[in-house]
Amino acid sequence: MKPVQDADAELEIPTLARFATKNKYAGYIGEASRPGALFMFRTWRDLDNRKQAYLTILTWLESSPPEVSLQNPYFFCESGEMTWRDLSATIGEALHEAGKIHEPEPKSIPSEQYVDLFGKFTPDVVGCNARHKAERVRLLGWEPKHIDVKKSFVEEELPVLLKERTFKASNLALA
């Protein structure tokens, strides 16, 4: 597994963690109770999952005639589902344990604080969900090997984030 060099290896989780560190609470947008596919959380472990899925698809493409492979050229990848609130709870628990926030329980983020996330794009980036299933690639034999978002955050991303000295909002907030 590749070590994390930069916590921006993915976008959503580090930004929510930085927000929590700056504002002293873990947060989520709106109700955050609808599940979304875990594909959106791009950790190094998830990149390993996608790499294996792509290799599975490419192997299938090499052995399939064009009339079969071009019938439906779309594949989805996911490694389970999680709500934004549950993700924020994971961030809250880890940062509380690290002594960076006072309470582990997440709460809804008011729109006035979106500037610390993705600005006007905040509801679209960390407030909506994308549900899809990896049914077709699973039929080809692929299965995600890494599905523990909490473990990935605590072991890979949190150590990098804890070394940061200053808060930085996402570059999307500046757009």
GILIN-V734775 format. One record per pair of residues at least 6 apart in sequence whose ideal C-beta (glycine too) atoms are under 7 Angstrom apart, sorted by the first residue. I is the first residue (numbers start at 1). GAP is how many residues later the second one is. If there is no record, write none. Layout:
i = (I | I)
gap = (GAP | GAP)
This chain:
i = (1 | 1 | 1 | 2 | 4 | 4 | 4 | 4 | 6 | 7 | 7 | 7 | 7 | 8 | 9 | 9 | 10 | 10 | 10 | 11 | 11 | 12 | 12 | 12 | 12 | 13 | 13 | 13 | 14 | 14 | 15 | 15 | 15 | 16 | 16 | 16 | 17 | 17 | 17 | 18 | 18 | 18 | 19 | 19 | 19 | 20 | 20 | 20 | 20 | 20 | 20 | 21 | 21 | 21 | 21 | 22 | 22 | 23 | 23 | 24 | 24 | 25 | 25 | 25 | 26 | 26 | 26 | 26 | 26 | 26 | 26 | 27 | 27 | 27 | 27 | 27 | 28 | 28 | 28 | 28 | 28 | 28 | 29 | 29 | 29 | 29 | 29 | 29 | 30 | 30 | 32 | 32 | 32 | 32 | 33 | 33 | 34 | 34 | 35 | 35 | 35 | 35 | 35 | 36 | 36 | 36 | 36 | 36 | 37 | 37 | 37 | 37 | 37 | 38 | 38 | 38 | 38 | 38 | 38 | 38 | 39 | 39 | 39 | 40 | 41 | 43 | 43 | 43 | 44 | 45 | 45 | 46 | 46 | 48 | 48 | 49 | 49 | 49 | 49 | 49 | 50 | 52 | 53 | 53 | 53 | 56 | 56 | 56 | 56 | 57 | 57 | 57 | 60 | 61 | 75 | 75 | 76 | 76 | 76 | 77 | 77 | 78 | 78 | 78 | 79 | 79 | 79 | 80 | 82 | 84 | 84 | 85 | 87 | 88 | 89 | 90 | 90 | 90 | 91 | 92 | 92 | 92 | 92 | 93 | 94 | 94 | 94 | 95 | 96 | 96 | 98 | 98 | 114 | 114 | 115 | 115 | 116 | 117 | 117 | 117 | 117 | 118 | 118 | 118 | 118 | 118 | 119 | 119 | 119 | 121 | 125 | 146)
gap = (43 | 44 | 47 | 42 | 40 | 152 | 153 | 156 | 154 | 7 | 150 | 153 | 154 | 6 | 33 | 35 | 31 | 32 | 33 | 31 | 159 | 28 | 29 | 113 | 114 | 28 | 140 | 144 | 143 | 147 | 102 | 103 | 155 | 72 | 75 | 110 | 74 | 78 | 144 | 143 | 149 | 150 | 8 | 97 | 98 | 6 | 7 | 71 | 72 | 75 | 81 | 74 | 79 | 80 | 146 | 94 | 145 | 90 | 93 | 77 | 78 | 76 | 78 | 82 | 62 | 63 | 65 | 66 | 69 | 75 | 80 | 61 | 79 | 80 | 81 | 82 | 56 | 57 | 60 | 78 | 80 | 81 | 55 | 80 | 93 | 94 | 97 | 98 | 78 | 97 | 51 | 52 | 53 | 56 | 50 | 52 | 49 | 95 | 46 | 47 | 48 | 94 | 96 | 45 | 46 | 93 | 94 | 95 | 41 | 44 | 93 | 94 | 95 | 40 | 41 | 42 | 43 | 44 | 109 | 111 | 38 | 39 | 40 | 90 | 108 | 109 | 113 | 114 | 112 | 101 | 107 | 33 | 100 | 97 | 98 | 28 | 30 | 95 | 96 | 97 | 27 | 90 | 24 | 84 | 89 | 81 | 84 | 85 | 86 | 18 | 80 | 83 | 80 | 8 | 61 | 62 | 56 | 57 | 58 | 57 | 60 | 54 | 55 | 56 | 65 | 67 | 68 | 67 | 67 | 42 | 43 | 21 | 62 | 18 | 17 | 59 | 60 | 63 | 62 | 9 | 12 | 13 | 14 | 11 | 59 | 60 | 64 | 6 | 7 | 8 | 60 | 64 | 6 | 8 | 54 | 58 | 53 | 9 | 52 | 53 | 56 | 7 | 8 | 52 | 54 | 55 | 53 | 54 | 56 | 51 | 47 | 6)
